[in-house]
Amino acid sequence: MFDTRPDREAEVALVGRSNVGKSTLMRELTGHSFDTGGKPGVTREPNHYDWAPEDFVISDLPGFGFMSGVHEDHREEIKTNIVRYLEEYADSILVAILVVDGKSVIDIIDRHSGPDGAATAASPEGASGPPDEIPYDVEMFHFLQELDVPTVVAVNKMDKVDDRDERLNELCDRLGLLPPWKQWQETIAPITAKNGQISSLNEAVRGHLHEQQRDDLFKFF
Ligand code: GDP
C-alpha cells in the first residue's frame, strides 16, 4: 500500500477527512479528474499528480475518519499508512494542505473536547464519542507541525458558512493559533473549491514555497 509515489524531490500533499472536498480541490489544482471509484470517500490509495520535468508531485492522500461501508480496522490502517507516509516523506513535502469542511469542522472538534476545551486525543478511544470521530483535524495539524512540514489549513465549503469571521476565529482557537484569523493568512485559507474559489490557498502555498526558495513552482498554484 501507498507505494505508488513517483520518486520526486518536491511534493505538496493534501490531507483531510473523507468528504471535505479533497478530490474537488485536487481537480481544481491540477485540472485533472481522478477516478475515485465514483463514490465519495473511497479513495484508499494516494492520487499522485506527477510533473517529472520539475521533479515535483502533488499528492492527495486518502481521506481519513468515518467512511460508510469501510470497517473500523481498515480505517485505522488507512490512518496509520497516512502517518507513515507523512513521516517518510516529510523532508520532501514543501507544503501540506490540511483540508477541512468549514461548515462542520468546529462541531466535529468540539464534540471531542474535554471540559477545558482541549481536544481529548489522549483519552481512551470512544470515551467522548464514537471512535470514528476522534478530532483528527487537530491531531493532524499538530502532527504536521511536529514534522516541521509547513501547513495550510484549507477551510473548504465556505459557500455554506454565514458567520465567516467568527467561524475562522473559532478554528484558529481550536488549532492553538491566536485569533483573529486574518493574522494567519499563510495558515488559514478559506476556499470554495466547488466554485474554483481557491485564491487564498494559492497565495498561502506560494508564501511557503517562496520561503523555501521554490518560486519556480508558483506556476502550479
Ligand atoms: P473528498 O471525499 O474529500 O475527496 O470530497 P469530494 O471532493 O468528493 O467532495 C465531497 C462533496 O462535497 C461533494 O458532493 C462535493 O461536490 C462537495 N463539495 C466540494 N467542495 C465544495 C464546496 O466548496 N462547497 C460545497 N458546498 N460543496 C463542496
Residues whose N, C-alpha, C, O or C-beta is under 5 A from the ligand:
A	BS01	GDP	R17 S18 N19 V20 G21 K22 S23 T24 P40 G41 G63 N156 K157 M158 D159 K160 I191 T192 A193 K194 N195
